[in-house]
Amino acid sequence: MAKSRPASTAVAEPAAAPDTKGSINLRIEAHTRQLIDEAAAILGKTRTEFMIDSARRQAIDVLLDQRLFVLDPDRYDAFVHALDHPPPPGPKLRSLLRRVPAWQRT
């Protein structure tokens, strides 16, 4: 059995310039604003803090869903083996690779 590689769960975030802040303006319905305000109050946060924390958490989750998947050691080894030993190209793949890419067509 091949040696398993550890999965990384860290999220790299772009480094921001110190004290750099921007603004985002939102238009929301009154009942949505009230819902946000109630949830923020329960957590002892301002509306802005709550919305930033919630949006940031959701953004990280979306990015992780696109970049991270977790496998047990046996499945990880099978995955790495499949990457290291791909099957030979079949006729459909060979045909696809002979085509001019859409972005190069005029």
MDAnalysis code that builds the backbone (N, CA, C; Angstrom):
import MDAnalysis as mda
import numpy as np

u = mda.Universe.empty(318, n_residues=106, atom_resindex=np.repeat(np.arange(106), 3), trajectory=True)
u.add_TopologyAttr("name", ["N", "CA", "C"] * 106)
u.add_TopologyAttr("resid", np.arange(1, 107))
u.add_TopologyAttr("resname", ["MET", "ALA", "LYS", "SER", "ARG", "PRO", "ALA", "SER", "THR", "ALA", "VAL", "ALA", "GLU", "PRO", "ALA", "ALA", "ALA", "PRO", "ASP", "THR", "LYS", "GLY", "SER", "ILE", "ASN", "LEU", "ARG", "ILE", "GLU", "ALA", "HIS", "THR", "ARG", "GLN", "LEU", "ILE", "ASP", "GLU", "ALA", "ALA", "ALA", "ILE", "LEU", "GLY", "LYS", "THR", "ARG", "THR", "GLU", "PHE", "MET", "ILE", "ASP", "SER", "ALA", "ARG", "ARG", "GLN", "ALA", "ILE", "ASP", "VAL", "LEU", "LEU", "ASP", "GLN", "ARG", "LEU", "PHE", "VAL", "LEU", "ASP", "PRO", "ASP", "ARG", "TYR", "ASP", "ALA", "PHE", "VAL", "HIS", "ALA", "LEU", "ASP", "HIS", "PRO", "PRO", "PRO", "PRO", "GLY", "PRO", "LYS", "LEU", "ARG", "SER", "LEU", "LEU", "ARG", "ARG", "VAL", "PRO", "ALA", "TRP", "GLN", "ARG", "THR"])
u.atoms.positions = np.array([
    [0.842, -1.179, 0.000],
    [0.000, 0.000, 0.000],
    [0.886, 1.240, 0.000],
    [0.505, 2.223, -0.798],
    [1.281, 3.460, -0.882],
    [1.105, 4.273, 0.394],
    [2.101, 5.069, 0.680],
    [2.038, 5.919, 1.871],
    [0.999, 7.017, 1.662],
    [0.124, 7.207, 2.626],
    [-0.906, 8.242, 2.535],
    [-0.309, 9.608, 2.792],
    [-0.814, 10.568, 2.061],
    [-0.410, 11.955, 2.273],
    [-1.457, 12.626, 3.136],
    [-1.042, 13.449, 4.088],
    [-2.030, 14.104, 4.953],
    [-2.834, 15.139, 4.181],
    [-4.108, 15.230, 4.500],
    [-4.971, 16.234, 3.880],
    [-4.767, 17.562, 4.576],
    [-4.792, 18.619, 3.803],
    [-4.652, 19.955, 4.363],
    [-6.028, 20.577, 4.505],
    [-6.278, 21.208, 5.635],
    [-7.571, 21.846, 5.848],
    [-7.439, 23.346, 6.019],
    [-6.254, 23.882, 5.804],
    [-6.054, 25.321, 5.969],
    [-6.634, 26.062, 4.776],
    [-7.117, 27.252, 5.021],
    [-7.640, 28.104, 3.968],
    [-6.715, 29.292, 3.837],
    [-6.108, 29.418, 2.681],
    [-5.227, 30.560, 2.455],
    [-6.084, 31.764, 2.099],
    [-5.894, 32.824, 2.815],
    [-6.637, 34.043, 2.544],
    [-5.675, 35.092, 2.022],
    [-6.110, 35.872, 1.030],
    [-5.229, 36.904, 0.511],
    [-4.868, 37.914, 1.595],
    [-3.640, 38.334, 1.584],
    [-3.192, 39.325, 2.562],
    [-3.725, 40.693, 2.165],
    [-4.370, 41.351, 3.087],
    [-4.904, 42.687, 2.831],
    [-3.937, 43.718, 3.387],
    [-3.960, 44.877, 2.774],
    [-3.136, 45.967, 3.282],
    [-3.662, 46.363, 4.655],
    [-2.772, 46.715, 5.580],
    [-3.223, 47.090, 6.919],
    [-4.201, 48.267, 6.873],
    [-5.246, 48.177, 7.690],
    [-6.233, 49.247, 7.827],
    [-6.948, 49.592, 6.525],
    [-6.956, 48.689, 5.567],
    [-7.669, 48.940, 4.318],
    [-9.093, 48.434, 4.465],
    [-10.055, 49.321, 4.287],
    [-11.453, 48.928, 4.384],
    [-12.199, 49.469, 3.183],
    [-13.198, 48.740, 2.783],
    [-14.064, 49.164, 1.698],
    [-15.495, 49.118, 2.191],
    [-16.404, 49.415, 1.312],
    [-17.811, 49.376, 1.708],
    [-18.601, 48.573, 0.690],
    [-19.679, 47.984, 1.178],
    [-20.623, 47.256, 0.341],
    [-21.998, 47.788, 0.700],
    [-22.736, 48.233, -0.286],
    [-24.083, 48.747, -0.050],
    [-25.092, 47.703, -0.496],
    [-26.049, 47.418, 0.368],
    [-27.056, 46.405, 0.087],
    [-28.448, 46.984, 0.241],
    [-29.350, 46.507, -0.579],
    [-30.765, 46.833, -0.422],
    [-31.463, 45.530, -0.044],
    [-32.116, 45.539, 1.112],
    [-32.799, 44.331, 1.566],
    [-34.195, 44.680, 2.053],
    [-35.045, 43.690, 2.037],
    [-36.405, 43.881, 2.521],
    [-36.386, 44.047, 4.039],
    [-37.384, 44.757, 4.538],
    [-37.444, 45.075, 5.967],
    [-37.451, 43.824, 6.836],
    [-38.186, 42.793, 6.424],
    [-38.245, 41.587, 7.262],
    [-36.900, 40.859, 7.290],
    [-36.131, 40.943, 6.211],
    [-34.801, 40.327, 6.198],
    [-33.856, 41.105, 7.103],
    [-33.958, 42.424, 7.056],
    [-33.126, 43.257, 7.933],
    [-33.451, 42.974, 9.400],
    [-34.721, 42.840, 9.709],
    [-35.135, 42.554, 11.085],
    [-34.601, 41.192, 11.531],
    [-34.667, 40.211, 10.659],
    [-34.149, 38.880, 10.970],
    [-32.652, 38.939, 11.273],
    [-31.906, 39.667, 10.446],
    [-30.464, 39.826, 10.652],
    [-30.192, 40.542, 11.965],
    [-30.939, 41.607, 12.227],
    [-30.749, 42.358, 13.475],
    [-31.015, 41.488, 14.705],
    [-32.052, 40.661, 14.651],
    [-32.364, 39.788, 15.783],
    [-31.255, 38.764, 16.006],
    [-30.778, 38.174, 14.931],
    [-29.702, 37.182, 15.056],
    [-28.421, 37.835, 15.563],
    [-28.109, 39.019, 15.053],
    [-26.909, 39.734, 15.505],
    [-27.006, 40.054, 16.989],
    [-28.177, 40.489, 17.436],
    [-28.363, 40.833, 18.850],
    [-28.162, 39.616, 19.746],
    [-28.649, 38.469, 19.318],
    [-28.472, 37.248, 20.111],
    [-26.994, 36.940, 20.297],
    [-26.198, 37.200, 19.267],
    [-24.757, 36.934, 19.335],
    [-23.962, 38.098, 19.913],
    [-24.644, 39.199, 20.231],
    [-23.951, 40.362, 20.779],
    [-23.101, 41.078, 19.748],
    [-23.541, 41.050, 18.501],
    [-22.797, 41.693, 17.416],
    [-23.636, 42.798, 16.799],
    [-22.958, 43.700, 16.127],
    [-23.678, 44.694, 15.338],
    [-24.152, 44.023, 14.053],
    [-25.060, 44.685, 13.367],
    [-25.526, 44.169, 12.085],
    [-24.346, 43.989, 11.132],
    [-23.471, 44.981, 11.086],
    [-22.316, 44.913, 10.191],
    [-21.415, 43.736, 10.544],
    [-21.098, 43.582, 11.822],
    [-20.246, 42.459, 12.247],
    [-20.886, 41.124, 11.880],
    [-22.180, 41.015, 12.140],
    [-22.885, 39.774, 11.845],
    [-22.857, 39.476, 10.350],
    [-23.145, 40.483, 9.532],
    [-23.197, 40.266, 8.087],
    [-21.818, 39.939, 7.520],
    [-20.795, 40.623, 8.000],
    [-19.439, 40.343, 7.515],
    [-19.018, 38.938, 7.925],
    [-19.232, 38.580, 9.186],
    [-18.871, 37.235, 9.649],
    [-19.620, 36.160, 8.861],
    [-20.914, 36.373, 8.661],
    [-21.726, 35.384, 7.946],
    [-21.300, 35.259, 6.490],
    [-21.086, 36.385, 5.833],
    [-20.678, 36.356, 4.424],
    [-19.295, 35.730, 4.272],
    [-18.391, 36.068, 5.173],
    [-17.035, 35.514, 5.117],
    [-17.063, 34.003, 5.314],
    [-17.831, 33.540, 6.298],
    [-17.939, 32.102, 6.561],
    [-18.519, 31.376, 5.347],
    [-19.548, 31.951, 4.748],
    [-20.161, 31.337, 3.566],
    [-19.180, 31.308, 2.401],
    [-18.418, 32.376, 2.217],
    [-17.435, 32.419, 1.132],
    [-16.372, 31.338, 1.316],
    [-15.893, 31.168, 2.536],
    [-14.897, 30.125, 2.810],
    [-15.486, 28.747, 2.529],
    [-16.724, 28.510, 2.956],
    [-17.366, 27.218, 2.706],
    [-17.475, 26.933, 1.214],
    [-17.882, 27.933, 0.441],
    [-18.011, 27.756, -1.005],
    [-16.657, 27.419, -1.619],
    [-15.627, 28.160, -1.234],
    [-14.296, 27.905, -1.783],
    [-13.772, 26.538, -1.368],
    [-13.990, 26.152, -0.125],
    [-13.545, 24.831, 0.319],
    [-14.276, 23.721, -0.420],
    [-15.566, 23.922, -0.699],
    [-16.316, 22.918, -1.450],
    [-15.719, 22.706, -2.836],
    [-15.080, 23.729, -3.375],
    [-14.468, 23.626, -4.693],
    [-13.039, 23.106, -4.640],
    [-12.392, 23.195, -3.498],
    [-10.962, 22.890, -3.407],
    [-10.606, 21.735, -2.495],
    [-11.480, 21.344, -1.621],
    [-11.121, 20.367, -0.599],
    [-12.108, 19.216, -0.582],
    [-11.594, 18.024, -0.590],
    [-12.428, 16.867, -0.322],
    [-11.615, 15.921, 0.549],
    [-12.310, 15.209, 1.393],
    [-11.651, 14.363, 2.383],
    [-11.903, 12.903, 2.025],
    [-10.828, 12.124, 2.027],
    [-10.916, 10.699, 1.732],
    [-10.263, 9.911, 2.858],
    [-10.793, 8.717, 3.103],
    [-10.109, 7.849, 4.056],
    [-8.820, 7.362, 3.389],
    [-7.875, 6.811, 4.145],
    [-6.570, 6.442, 3.573],
    [-6.647, 5.508, 2.365],
    [-7.531, 4.513, 2.384],
    [-7.617, 3.586, 1.251],
    [-8.122, 4.281, -0.007],
    [-9.149, 5.094, 0.148],
    [-9.675, 5.813, -1.021],
    [-8.684, 6.858, -1.517],
    [-7.951, 7.469, -0.588],
    [-6.926, 8.432, -0.986],
    [-5.854, 7.739, -1.819],
    [-5.402, 6.581, -1.373],
    [-4.393, 5.838, -2.128],
    [-4.916, 5.463, -3.512],
    [-6.180, 5.036, -3.593],
    [-6.776, 4.697, -4.891],
    [-6.868, 5.931, -5.779],
    [-7.217, 7.072, -5.191],
    [-7.305, 8.321, -5.948],
    [-5.941, 8.714, -6.507],
    [-4.913, 8.669, -5.663],
    [-3.561, 9.016, -6.107],
    [-3.095, 8.043, -7.184],
    [-3.405, 6.762, -7.010],
    [-3.026, 5.765, -8.018],
    [-3.695, 6.081, -9.356],
    [-4.977, 6.439, -9.325],
    [-5.688, 6.783, -10.563],
    [-5.081, 8.015, -11.225],
    [-4.653, 8.985, -10.431],
    [-4.007, 10.170, -11.003],
    [-2.648, 9.825, -11.600],
    [-1.913, 8.973, -10.914],
    [-0.574, 8.605, -11.371],
    [-0.595, 7.619, -12.531],
    [-1.683, 6.877, -12.692],
    [-1.784, 5.856, -13.739],
    [-3.113, 6.005, -14.486],
    [-3.273, 7.076, -15.268],
    [-4.543, 7.267, -15.974],
    [-4.720, 6.208, -17.063],
    [-5.966, 5.916, -17.412],
    [-6.194, 4.951, -18.492],
    [-5.748, 5.555, -19.824],
    [-5.454, 4.713, -20.808],
    [-5.065, 5.260, -22.112],
    [-6.246, 5.999, -22.731],
    [-5.970, 7.017, -23.543],
    [-7.073, 7.771, -24.155],
    [-7.864, 6.902, -25.130],
    [-9.175, 7.011, -25.032],
    [-10.059, 6.299, -25.950],
    [-10.306, 7.143, -27.194],
    [-11.094, 6.635, -28.131],
    [-11.336, 7.367, -29.384],
    [-12.013, 8.725, -29.175],
    [-12.934, 8.825, -28.219],
    [-13.611, 10.108, -27.993],
    [-12.638, 11.155, -27.461],
    [-11.758, 10.768, -26.550],
    [-10.779, 11.716, -26.021],
    [-9.798, 12.132, -27.107],
    [-9.334, 11.169, -27.907],
    [-8.408, 11.520, -28.999],
    [-9.072, 12.497, -29.964],
    [-10.352, 12.280, -30.268],
    [-11.083, 13.185, -31.156],
    [-11.198, 14.573, -30.541],
    [-11.508, 14.621, -29.262],
    [-11.628, 15.904, -28.567],
    [-10.304, 16.656, -28.580],
    [-9.211, 15.960, -28.341],
    [-7.900, 16.611, -28.287],
    [-7.436, 17.105, -29.648],
    [-7.996, 16.566, -30.737],
    [-7.636, 17.035, -32.083],
    [-8.381, 18.311, -32.469],
    [-9.464, 18.627, -31.773],
    [-10.269, 19.811, -32.107],
    [-9.552, 21.096, -31.708],
    [-9.870, 22.155, -32.447],
    [-9.369, 23.482, -32.092],
    [-10.213, 23.981, -30.919],
    [-9.585, 24.422, -29.832],
    [-10.360, 24.909, -28.684],
    [-11.263, 26.081, -29.069],
    [-12.400, 26.194, -28.398],
    [-13.375, 27.248, -28.704],
    [-12.757, 28.629, -28.611],
    [-11.852, 28.847, -27.663],
    [-11.260, 30.166, -27.481],
    [-10.236, 30.501, -28.563],
    [-9.866, 29.515, -29.402],
    [-8.926, 29.780, -30.490],
    [-9.624, 29.856, -31.839],
    [-10.919, 29.599, -31.867],
    [-11.671, 29.658, -33.125],
    [-11.962, 31.105, -33.479],
    [-11.935, 31.383, -34.774],
    [-12.250, 32.753, -35.226],
    [-13.471, 32.793, -36.084],
])
